[in-house]
Amino acid sequence: CTPKKVEDKGRGDDVKISYAQGFTIVHFEEYTEVKVKNPWDTTKILQKYVLIDRNKPRPKQLPNGTVVEVPVRSIACLYSLDASIIQQLGDESKIKAIAETKYVKMPFLKTGLENGTIVDIGLATALNIERLINISPDIIIVSPFQNMGYGTLRTTGIPIVENASYMENTPLGRAEWIRFVAAFLGKSKEAEYMMNVISNRYNTLKKKAQTASSCPTIFSEKKYGEVWWVPAGDSYMVHLFEDAGTDYIWKDVPGTGSLELNFEFVYEKAENADFWIIRSDRDLTYDGLKQEFEGYSYFKAWKNKKIIFSNTMKNDYYEEGVMRPDLILEDLLSILHPELRIPEREESFFALMD
């Protein structure tokens, strides 16, 4: 009746994750365990991956989870953000398919789509499964959404790797998902180097912002229909605003998502704000904003030409930008605090609107 003693293989070696909250990586002798936390209930695990070395004999005993042989040799991506991470790790040649090509900005993706080395697999919500099966990538990287099912994608047998970086509410937290992707590529050392570069630059700029001679007030975005969506106080963009040495109008409103406001409420709070920051998928001008909606011209930031703007259809804000918050912070610092601007530096993603 004595239970059989099970050999204790130990806890394993945890990879130090300094900023991201959504995943863990633990190395064991015969495999690596990668867990993605459920962003909507962090007490639960969304996915567990068991990574095994493809160049060694397959271990006889493995824990439950999606088994992936690494380093992977070919990849499909639903979004170009994941392709940007893979490019930063030097493995862009492994990308064989991508969805949502309408939003692709990176030259190597455009060239690959043109010459056929990268296949267009349609929309993220309506994948061309036949093309995907013909390619048979080792993994397909997706972004999970609450209560999302993958339907016929699961029937392909291709391991679905869920990158939940967009749910992180800090800039360096999002950037650190480079470690997550690197685990599948066998590029952990490269990810460590990149993360050190990004975090060191970001934290240096953040400290520099604390020496600024002023702390300007700021608000963001513009209305769509009757609704003006602004980031809540603990969201990704608000952390950027604070780290750039600004006083965000809704910084005290709790939440990591967006607040649904009307024009009158925004105007009451932000009428005299020093700066206004807008991300748009088209070019904007001061006159164009006034023609679009007369009320925009009532703001002090419009009158003083202090609108900070990013045309996300012309730059790769949603590709490289999200993974390089140090570059975004440097843009904001240079605009908001001219005395801290690096001489002859050109903006990467944001600039004052002409």
Secondary structure as the mmCIF struct_conf table of DSSP 4:
data_model
#
loop_
_struct_conf.conf_type_id
_struct_conf.id
_struct_conf.beg_label_comp_id
_struct_conf.beg_label_asym_id
_struct_conf.beg_label_seq_id
_struct_conf.end_label_comp_id
_struct_conf.end_label_asym_id
_struct_conf.end_label_seq_id
HELX_LH_PP_P HELX_LH_PP_P1 THR A 2 GLU A 7
BEND BEND1 ARG A 11 ARG A 11
STRN STRN1 ASP A 13 ASP A 14
HELX_LH_PP_P HELX_LH_PP_P2 VAL A 15 LYS A 16
BEND BEND2 SER A 18 TYR A 19
BEND BEND3 GLY A 22 GLY A 22
STRN STRN2 PHE A 23 HIS A 27
BEND BEND4 GLU A 29 GLU A 30
STRN STRN3 THR A 32 LYS A 37
TURN_TY1_P TURN_TY1_P1 PRO A 39 TRP A 40
TURN_TY1_P TURN_TY1_P2 THR A 42 THR A 43
BEND BEND5 LYS A 44 LYS A 44
STRN STRN4 ILE A 45 ASP A 53
TURN_TY1_P TURN_TY1_P3 ARG A 54 ASN A 55
BEND BEND6 LYS A 56 LYS A 56
HELX_LH_PP_P HELX_LH_PP_P3 PRO A 57 PRO A 59
BEND BEND7 LYS A 60 LYS A 60
BEND BEND8 ASN A 64 GLY A 65
STRN STRN5 THR A 66 VAL A 70
BEND BEND9 PRO A 71 PRO A 71
BEND BEND10 ARG A 73 ARG A 73
STRN STRN6 ILE A 75 CYS A 77
BEND BEND11 LEU A 78 TYR A 79
HELX_RH_AL_P HELX_RH_AL_P1 SER A 80 GLN A 88
TURN_TY1_P TURN_TY1_P4 LEU A 89 GLY A 90
HELX_RH_3T_P HELX_RH_3T_P1 GLU A 92 LYS A 94
STRN STRN7 ILE A 95 ILE A 98
BEND BEND12 ALA A 99 ALA A 99
HELX_RH_3T_P HELX_RH_3T_P2 THR A 101 TYR A 103
HELX_RH_AL_P HELX_RH_AL_P2 PRO A 107 ASN A 115
TURN_TY1_P TURN_TY1_P5 GLY A 116 GLY A 116
BEND BEND13 THR A 117 ILE A 118
STRN STRN8 VAL A 119 ASP A 120
STRN STRN9 GLY A 122 LEU A 123
TURN_TY1_P TURN_TY1_P6 ALA A 124 THR A 125
STRN STRN10 ALA A 126 LEU A 127
HELX_RH_AL_P HELX_RH_AL_P3 ILE A 129 ILE A 135
BEND BEND14 ASP A 138 ASP A 138
STRN STRN11 ILE A 139 VAL A 142
TURN_TY1_P TURN_TY1_P7 GLN A 146 ASN A 147
TURN_TY1_P TURN_TY1_P8 GLY A 151 GLY A 151
HELX_RH_AL_P HELX_RH_AL_P4 THR A 152 THR A 155
TURN_TY1_P TURN_TY1_P9 THR A 156 THR A 156
STRN STRN12 ILE A 160 GLU A 162
HELX_RH_3T_P HELX_RH_3T_P3 SER A 165 MET A 167
BEND BEND15 THR A 170 THR A 170
HELX_RH_AL_P HELX_RH_AL_P5 PRO A 171 ALA A 175
TURN_TY1_P TURN_TY1_P10 GLU A 176 GLU A 176
HELX_RH_AL_P HELX_RH_AL_P6 TRP A 177 LEU A 185
TURN_TY1_P TURN_TY1_P11 GLY A 186 GLY A 186
HELX_RH_AL_P HELX_RH_AL_P7 SER A 188 ALA A 209
TURN_TY1_P TURN_TY1_P12 GLN A 210 THR A 211
BEND BEND16 SER A 213 SER A 213
STRN STRN13 THR A 217 SER A 220
STRN STRN14 LYS A 223 TYR A 224
TURN_TY1_P TURN_TY1_P13 GLY A 225 GLU A 226
STRN STRN15 VAL A 227 PRO A 231
TURN_TY1_P TURN_TY1_P14 GLY A 233 ASP A 234
BEND BEND17 SER A 235 SER A 235
HELX_RH_AL_P HELX_RH_AL_P8 TYR A 236 ASP A 243
TURN_TY1_P TURN_TY1_P15 ALA A 244 GLY A 245
STRN STRN16 ASP A 247 TYR A 248
TURN_TY1_P TURN_TY1_P16 ILE A 249 ASP A 252
BEND BEND18 VAL A 253 VAL A 253
BEND BEND19 THR A 256 GLY A 257
STRN STRN17 SER A 258 LEU A 261
HELX_RH_AL_P HELX_RH_AL_P9 PHE A 263 ALA A 270
TURN_TY1_P TURN_TY1_P17 GLU A 271 ASN A 272
BEND BEND20 ASP A 274 ASP A 274
STRN STRN18 PHE A 275 SER A 280
BEND BEND21 ASP A 281 ARG A 282
HELX_RH_AL_P HELX_RH_AL_P10 TYR A 286 GLU A 292
HELX_RH_3T_P HELX_RH_3T_P4 GLU A 294 TYR A 298
BEND BEND22 PHE A 299 PHE A 299
HELX_RH_AL_P HELX_RH_AL_P11 LYS A 300 LYS A 303
TURN_TY1_P TURN_TY1_P18 ASN A 304 LYS A 305
STRN STRN19 ILE A 307 ASN A 311
TURN_TY1_P TURN_TY1_P19 THR A 312 LYS A 314
BEND BEND23 ASN A 315 ASN A 315
HELX_RH_PI_P HELX_RH_PI_P1 TYR A 317 GLY A 321
HELX_RH_AL_P HELX_RH_AL_P12 VAL A 322 MET A 323
HELX_RH_AL_P HELX_RH_AL_P13 PRO A 325 LEU A 336
HELX_RH_3T_P HELX_RH_3T_P5 PRO A 338 LEU A 340
HELX_LH_PP_P HELX_LH_PP_P4 ARG A 341 ILE A 342
TURN_TY1_P TURN_TY1_P20 PRO A 343 GLU A 344
HELX_LH_PP_P HELX_LH_PP_P5 ARG A 345 GLU A 347
BEND BEND24 SER A 348 PHE A 349
STRN STRN20 ALA A 351 LEU A 352
#
